[in-house]
Protein backbone atom coordinates (compact mmCIF):
# COMPACT_ATOMS: atom_id res chain seq x y z
CA UNK A 1 0.00 0.00 0.00
CA UNK A 2 1.41 3.41 -0.98
CA UNK A 3 1.61 6.34 1.39
CA UNK A 4 -1.16 8.21 -0.47
CA UNK A 5 -3.61 5.35 0.12
CA UNK A 6 -3.29 5.87 3.82
CA UNK A 7 -4.45 9.50 3.62
CA UNK A 8 -8.08 10.37 4.43
CA UNK A 9 -10.40 11.14 1.45
CA UNK A 10 -10.78 14.82 2.35
CA UNK A 11 -7.03 15.26 2.25
CA UNK A 12 -6.80 13.66 -1.17
CA UNK A 13 -9.62 15.85 -2.53
CA UNK A 14 -7.77 18.92 -1.44
CA UNK A 15 -4.80 18.08 -3.57
CA UNK A 16 -4.66 20.14 -6.76
CA UNK A 17 -4.35 17.29 -9.28
CA UNK A 18 -7.76 16.01 -8.19
CA UNK A 19 -9.32 19.45 -8.60
CA UNK A 20 -7.67 19.84 -11.97
CA UNK A 21 -9.03 16.48 -13.07
CA UNK A 22 -12.54 17.44 -11.93
CA UNK A 23 -12.32 20.75 -13.77
CA UNK A 24 -11.26 19.03 -17.00
CA UNK A 25 -14.08 16.48 -16.71
CA UNK A 26 -16.63 19.27 -16.07
CA UNK A 27 -15.44 21.31 -19.05
CA UNK A 28 -15.55 18.23 -21.30
CA UNK A 29 -19.10 17.37 -20.18
CA UNK A 30 -20.24 20.96 -20.72
CA UNK A 31 -18.64 21.06 -24.18
CA UNK A 32 -20.28 17.77 -25.19
CA UNK A 33 -23.65 18.89 -23.79
CA UNK A 34 -23.54 22.27 -25.49
CA UNK A 35 -22.45 20.90 -28.87
CA UNK A 36 -24.85 17.98 -28.94
CA UNK A 37 -27.57 18.16 -31.57
CA UNK A 38 -31.08 17.73 -30.26
CA UNK A 39 -33.53 15.45 -32.00
CA UNK A 40 -35.65 16.72 -34.87
CA UNK A 41 -38.11 19.43 -33.79
CA UNK A 42 -41.76 19.28 -34.67
CA UNK A 43 -43.16 22.08 -36.82
CA UNK A 44 -44.86 23.67 -33.83
CA UNK A 45 -41.60 23.54 -31.84
CA UNK A 46 -39.81 25.26 -34.71
CA UNK A 47 -42.49 27.95 -34.86
CA UNK A 48 -42.19 28.49 -31.09
CA UNK A 49 -38.39 28.65 -31.21
CA UNK A 50 -38.41 31.20 -34.05
CA UNK A 51 -41.19 33.41 -32.67
CA UNK A 52 -39.44 33.54 -29.28
CA UNK A 53 -36.46 35.11 -31.05
CA UNK A 54 -38.56 37.80 -32.73
CA UNK A 55 -39.84 40.99 -31.09
CA UNK A 56 -43.35 42.24 -31.71
CA UNK A 57 -42.80 45.40 -33.83
CA UNK A 58 -45.64 47.31 -32.18
CA UNK A 59 -45.11 46.30 -28.53
CA UNK A 60 -42.48 47.11 -25.93
CA UNK A 61 -40.25 44.16 -25.11
CA UNK A 62 -42.74 41.43 -25.98
CA UNK A 63 -41.83 38.55 -28.21
CA UNK A 64 -43.94 37.56 -31.18
CA UNK A 65 -44.47 34.25 -29.31
CA UNK A 66 -46.37 35.87 -26.42
CA UNK A 67 -47.86 38.95 -28.09
CA UNK A 68 -51.42 39.03 -29.37
CA UNK A 69 -50.96 42.29 -31.28
CA UNK A 70 -52.09 42.24 -34.90
CA UNK A 71 -48.56 42.64 -36.30
CA UNK A 72 -47.24 39.85 -34.04
CA UNK A 73 -50.05 37.51 -35.07
CA UNK A 74 -49.31 38.27 -38.74
CA UNK A 75 -45.63 37.45 -38.22
CA UNK A 76 -46.53 34.27 -36.34
CA UNK A 77 -48.75 33.21 -39.26
CA UNK A 78 -45.96 33.95 -41.74
CA UNK A 79 -43.46 31.93 -39.70
CA UNK A 80 -45.95 29.04 -39.52
CA UNK A 81 -46.47 29.24 -43.29
CA UNK A 82 -42.75 29.21 -44.04
CA UNK A 83 -42.07 26.38 -41.58
CA UNK A 84 -44.88 24.36 -43.18
CA UNK A 85 -43.47 24.95 -46.66
CA UNK A 86 -40.15 23.53 -45.49
CA UNK A 87 -38.14 25.65 -47.90
CA UNK A 88 -36.29 27.82 -45.37
CA UNK A 89 -34.39 27.00 -42.22
CA UNK A 90 -34.87 28.94 -38.97
CA UNK A 91 -32.15 31.49 -39.71
CA UNK A 92 -33.51 32.15 -43.19
CA UNK A 93 -37.02 32.72 -41.85
CA UNK A 94 -35.70 35.14 -39.23
CA UNK A 95 -33.66 36.92 -41.92
CA UNK A 96 -36.82 37.24 -44.06
CA UNK A 97 -38.74 38.86 -41.19
CA UNK A 98 -35.77 41.09 -40.30
CA UNK A 99 -35.47 42.22 -43.91
CA UNK A 100 -39.10 43.38 -43.84
CA UNK A 101 -39.29 44.93 -40.39
CA UNK A 102 -35.69 45.91 -39.70
CA UNK A 103 -33.23 44.97 -36.94
CA UNK A 104 -35.60 46.10 -34.16
CA UNK A 105 -37.55 42.88 -34.69
CA UNK A 106 -34.65 40.78 -33.39
CA UNK A 107 -34.81 39.92 -29.69
CA UNK A 108 -31.36 38.35 -29.82
CA UNK A 109 -28.91 40.91 -31.24
CA UNK A 110 -26.82 40.08 -34.28
CA UNK A 111 -23.21 39.02 -33.87
CA UNK A 112 -22.04 41.35 -36.65
CA UNK A 113 -21.69 45.11 -36.99
CA UNK A 114 -22.45 47.56 -34.20
CA UNK A 115 -24.81 45.08 -32.50
CA UNK A 116 -21.89 42.74 -31.86
CA UNK A 117 -20.78 45.12 -29.08
CA UNK A 118 -23.55 43.61 -26.98
CA UNK A 119 -21.70 40.29 -27.09
CA UNK A 120 -18.13 41.57 -27.13
CA UNK A 121 -18.32 44.17 -24.35
CA UNK A 122 -19.32 41.92 -21.43
CA UNK A 123 -16.60 39.41 -22.29
CA UNK A 124 -14.04 42.19 -22.68
CA UNK A 125 -15.04 43.74 -19.36
CA UNK A 126 -14.82 40.32 -17.67
CA UNK A 127 -11.38 39.60 -19.11
CA UNK A 128 -10.11 43.07 -18.19
CA UNK A 129 -11.53 42.78 -14.67
CA UNK A 130 -9.93 39.39 -14.08
CA UNK A 131 -6.62 40.64 -15.48
CA UNK A 132 -6.84 43.77 -13.31
CA UNK A 133 -7.60 41.77 -10.18
CA UNK A 134 -4.74 39.38 -10.91
CA UNK A 135 -2.36 42.31 -11.36
CA UNK A 136 -3.61 43.93 -8.16
CA UNK A 137 -3.20 40.72 -6.14
CA UNK A 138 0.33 40.28 -7.49
CA UNK A 139 1.19 43.86 -6.58
CA UNK A 140 -0.20 43.51 -3.07
CA UNK A 141 1.83 40.34 -2.60
CA UNK A 142 4.97 42.16 -3.74
CA UNK A 143 4.27 45.05 -1.41
CA UNK A 144 3.88 42.70 1.54
CA UNK A 145 7.38 41.41 0.86
CA UNK A 146 8.97 44.87 0.78
CA UNK A 147 12.38 44.92 2.45
CA UNK A 148 13.15 48.10 4.42
CA UNK A 149 16.04 50.09 3.06
CA UNK A 150 19.05 51.19 5.10
CA UNK A 151 17.47 54.62 5.36
CA UNK A 152 14.26 53.09 6.75
CA UNK A 153 16.22 51.11 9.33
CA UNK A 154 18.20 54.21 10.31
CA UNK A 155 15.00 56.20 10.72
CA UNK A 156 13.39 53.53 12.94
CA UNK A 157 16.54 53.20 15.03
CA UNK A 158 16.69 56.96 15.51
CA UNK A 159 13.05 57.11 16.56
CA UNK A 160 13.49 54.21 18.98
CA UNK A 161 16.51 55.90 20.49
CA UNK A 162 14.54 59.11 20.95
CA UNK A 163 11.52 57.39 22.53
CA UNK A 164 12.70 57.19 26.23
CA UNK A 165 13.58 60.91 26.23
CA UNK A 166 10.10 61.76 24.98
CA UNK A 167 8.56 59.74 27.83
CA UNK A 168 10.70 61.52 30.37
CA UNK A 169 9.40 64.85 29.19
CA UNK A 170 5.79 63.92 29.78
CA UNK A 171 4.63 65.95 32.79
CA UNK A 172 3.53 63.89 35.81
CA UNK B 1 11.01 64.93 6.66
CA UNK B 2 14.32 64.36 4.84
CA UNK B 3 15.04 63.24 1.25
CA UNK B 4 15.73 59.66 2.19
CA UNK B 5 12.23 59.30 3.63
CA UNK B 6 10.66 60.79 0.46
CA UNK B 7 12.36 58.24 -1.75
CA UNK B 8 11.41 55.18 0.37
CA UNK B 9 9.93 52.20 -1.52
CA UNK B 10 6.62 52.72 0.28
CA UNK B 11 6.25 56.24 -1.07
CA UNK B 12 7.28 55.12 -4.51
CA UNK B 13 4.69 52.36 -4.43
CA UNK B 14 2.01 54.81 -3.30
CA UNK B 15 2.90 57.24 -6.08
CA UNK B 16 2.83 54.42 -8.64
CA UNK B 17 -0.59 53.30 -7.47
CA UNK B 18 -1.93 56.84 -7.66
CA UNK B 19 -0.62 57.17 -11.24
CA UNK B 20 -2.24 53.89 -12.23
CA UNK B 21 -5.56 54.90 -10.67
CA UNK B 22 -5.49 58.14 -12.65
CA UNK B 23 -4.77 56.23 -15.85
CA UNK B 24 -7.60 53.74 -15.25
CA UNK B 25 -10.04 56.53 -14.38
CA UNK B 26 -9.00 58.38 -17.54
CA UNK B 27 -9.50 55.27 -19.70
CA UNK B 28 -12.97 54.63 -18.21
CA UNK B 29 -13.84 58.29 -18.80
CA UNK B 30 -12.78 58.05 -22.46
CA UNK B 31 -14.88 54.90 -23.00
CA UNK B 32 -17.94 56.52 -21.38
CA UNK B 33 -17.42 59.66 -23.50
CA UNK B 34 -17.19 57.52 -26.67
CA UNK B 35 -20.47 55.79 -25.80
CA UNK B 36 -22.07 59.16 -25.25
CA UNK B 37 -20.88 60.38 -28.65
CA UNK B 38 -22.18 57.21 -30.36
CA UNK B 39 -25.54 57.66 -28.61
CA UNK B 40 -25.84 61.27 -29.75
CA UNK B 41 -24.58 60.76 -33.31
CA UNK B 42 -26.45 57.55 -34.19
CA UNK B 43 -29.92 58.08 -35.65
CA UNK B 44 -32.71 55.87 -34.34
CA UNK B 45 -34.29 53.56 -36.90
CA UNK B 46 -37.71 55.06 -36.22
CA UNK B 47 -36.68 58.35 -37.80
CA UNK B 48 -36.22 56.64 -41.14
CA UNK B 49 -39.94 56.10 -41.33
CA UNK B 50 -40.29 55.58 -45.05
CA UNK B 51 -37.19 53.42 -45.48
CA UNK B 52 -37.66 49.86 -46.65
CA UNK B 53 -35.39 47.32 -48.30
CA UNK B 54 -38.20 46.78 -50.81
CA UNK B 55 -37.82 50.26 -52.32
CA UNK B 56 -36.37 49.93 -55.81
CA UNK B 57 -36.89 46.17 -55.76
CA UNK B 58 -39.58 43.93 -57.23
CA UNK B 59 -42.74 43.97 -55.14
CA UNK B 60 -43.52 40.83 -53.15
CA UNK B 61 -45.89 38.32 -54.64
CA UNK B 62 -49.47 39.26 -53.73
CA UNK B 63 -52.24 36.79 -54.37
CA UNK B 64 -55.60 37.11 -52.66
CA UNK B 65 -59.26 37.83 -53.21
CA UNK B 66 -61.24 41.05 -53.11
CA UNK B 67 -64.34 41.73 -51.05
CA UNK B 68 -66.27 41.06 -54.27
CA UNK B 69 -64.72 37.57 -54.24
CA UNK B 70 -62.64 38.20 -57.34
CA UNK B 71 -59.10 36.92 -57.65
CA UNK B 72 -56.40 39.52 -57.17
CA UNK B 73 -52.83 39.03 -58.30
CA UNK B 74 -50.38 41.91 -58.26
CA UNK B 75 -48.29 40.49 -61.12
CA UNK B 76 -51.33 40.77 -63.39
CA UNK B 77 -51.43 44.53 -62.79
CA UNK B 78 -48.18 45.05 -64.70
CA UNK B 79 -48.40 48.07 -66.99
CA UNK B 80 -50.33 50.13 -64.44
CA UNK B 81 -49.27 52.23 -61.50
CA UNK B 82 -50.59 50.48 -58.40
CA UNK B 83 -51.20 51.95 -54.96
CA UNK B 84 -51.74 49.79 -51.87
CA UNK B 85 -53.33 51.36 -48.83
CA UNK B 86 -53.13 49.13 -45.73
CA UNK B 87 -56.32 49.83 -43.88
CA UNK B 88 -58.44 48.94 -40.85
CA UNK B 89 -61.92 50.38 -40.36
CA UNK B 90 -61.39 50.90 -36.61
CA UNK B 91 -58.06 52.70 -36.95
CA UNK B 92 -58.49 56.43 -36.30
CA UNK B 93 -55.76 57.71 -38.69
CA UNK B 94 -57.20 55.43 -41.40
CA UNK B 95 -60.63 56.96 -40.94
CA UNK B 96 -59.12 60.45 -40.94
CA UNK B 97 -57.19 59.93 -44.18
CA UNK B 98 -60.11 58.27 -45.97
CA UNK B 99 -61.62 61.49 -47.45
CA UNK B 100 -58.18 62.28 -48.92
CA UNK B 101 -58.07 58.87 -50.59
CA UNK B 102 -61.57 59.38 -51.95
CA UNK B 103 -60.51 62.75 -53.38
CA UNK B 104 -57.32 61.23 -54.87
CA UNK B 105 -59.29 58.37 -56.44
CA UNK B 106 -61.82 60.77 -57.98
CA UNK B 107 -59.01 62.94 -59.36
CA UNK B 108 -57.36 59.90 -60.94
CA UNK B 109 -60.51 59.22 -62.95
CA UNK B 110 -59.77 62.24 -65.10
CA UNK B 111 -56.11 61.46 -65.94
CA UNK B 112 -54.98 59.52 -69.00
CA UNK B 113 -53.40 56.61 -67.12
CA UNK B 114 -55.08 56.43 -63.73
CA UNK B 115 -53.33 54.81 -60.81
CA UNK B 116 -55.09 51.72 -59.50
CA UNK B 117 -55.86 52.08 -55.80
CA UNK B 118 -56.40 49.04 -53.58
CA UNK B 119 -57.18 48.88 -49.89
CA UNK B 120 -55.43 45.97 -48.18
CA UNK B 121 -57.67 44.94 -45.31
CA UNK B 122 -55.58 44.56 -42.18
CA UNK B 123 -57.01 42.54 -39.27
CA UNK B 124 -60.62 43.46 -40.00
CA UNK B 125 -63.84 41.69 -40.94
CA UNK B 126 -65.48 41.83 -44.37
CA UNK B 127 -68.71 43.19 -42.93
CA UNK B 128 -67.01 46.00 -41.00
CA UNK B 129 -65.09 47.07 -44.12
CA UNK B 130 -68.20 46.94 -46.31
CA UNK B 131 -70.16 49.01 -43.79
CA UNK B 132 -67.34 51.56 -43.58
CA UNK B 133 -67.09 52.00 -47.35
CA UNK B 134 -70.85 52.21 -47.76
CA UNK B 135 -70.94 55.01 -45.23
CA UNK B 136 -67.80 56.83 -46.37
CA UNK B 137 -67.56 56.18 -50.15
CA UNK B 138 -64.56 54.76 -51.95
CA UNK B 139 -65.21 52.86 -55.15
CA UNK B 140 -61.88 51.03 -55.40
CA UNK B 141 -61.21 47.36 -54.72
CA UNK B 142 -60.57 46.03 -51.22
CA UNK B 143 -58.17 43.10 -51.01
CA UNK B 144 -58.36 40.55 -48.20
CA UNK B 145 -55.28 39.82 -46.11
CA UNK B 146 -56.80 37.39 -43.63
CA UNK B 147 -53.54 35.66 -42.67
CA UNK B 148 -51.51 38.90 -42.69
CA UNK B 149 -49.12 37.59 -45.35
CA UNK B 150 -49.36 40.75 -47.47
CA UNK B 151 -48.67 42.97 -44.43
CA UNK B 152 -45.63 40.88 -43.44
CA UNK B 153 -44.33 40.76 -47.02
CA UNK B 154 -44.34 44.57 -47.08
CA UNK B 155 -43.16 44.89 -43.45
CA UNK B 156 -46.31 46.70 -42.33
CA UNK B 157 -46.64 46.74 -38.56
CA UNK B 158 -49.16 49.56 -38.12
CA UNK B 159 -51.82 51.02 -40.38
CA UNK B 160 -52.31 53.17 -42.33
CA UNK B 161 -49.47 52.67 -44.77
CA UNK B 162 -49.48 53.44 -48.47
CA UNK B 163 -47.18 51.95 -51.09
CA UNK B 164 -46.66 52.84 -54.76
CA UNK B 165 -45.63 50.18 -57.28
CA UNK B 166 -44.55 51.14 -60.80
CA UNK B 167 -45.81 49.54 -64.06
CA UNK B 168 -42.81 47.18 -64.06
CA UNK B 169 -43.76 45.82 -60.65
CA UNK B 170 -41.04 47.62 -58.67
CA UNK B 171 -41.76 49.21 -55.31
CA UNK B 172 -41.20 52.95 -55.62
CA UNK B 173 -42.51 54.66 -52.49
CA UNK B 174 -43.72 53.99 -48.99
CA UNK B 175 -45.75 56.35 -46.80
CA UNK B 176 -46.06 55.54 -43.12
CA UNK B 177 -49.10 57.13 -41.50
CA UNK B 178 -51.94 59.12 -43.00
CA UNK B 179 -51.50 60.65 -46.48
CA UNK B 180 -53.23 63.50 -48.29
CA UNK B 181 -54.44 63.80 -51.85
CA UNK B 182 -51.89 66.55 -52.55
CA UNK B 183 -48.98 64.53 -51.18
CA UNK B 184 -49.94 61.45 -53.19
CA UNK B 185 -50.45 63.47 -56.38
CA UNK B 186 -47.15 65.31 -56.01
CA UNK B 187 -45.07 62.18 -55.30
CA UNK B 188 -46.81 60.17 -57.98
CA UNK B 189 -46.16 62.89 -60.56
CA UNK B 190 -42.47 62.92 -59.60
CA UNK B 191 -42.25 59.15 -59.89
CA UNK B 192 -44.09 59.06 -63.23
CA UNK B 193 -41.86 61.77 -64.67
CA UNK B 194 -38.76 59.88 -63.55
CA UNK B 195 -40.19 56.63 -64.91
CA UNK B 196 -40.91 58.10 -68.33
CA UNK B 197 -37.34 59.38 -68.49
CA UNK B 198 -35.91 55.91 -67.88
Interface residues (C-beta under 8 A of the other chain):
Chain A: X57 X58 X70 X71 X73 X74 X75 X77 X78 X81 X97 X99 X100 X101 X102 X103 X104 X114 X132 X139 X143 X146 X149 X151 X152 X154 X155
Chain B: X4 X5 X7 X8 X9 X10 X13 X17 X24 X42 X45 X53 X54 X122 X123 X147 X148 X149 X151 X152 X153 X154 X155 X156 X157 X158
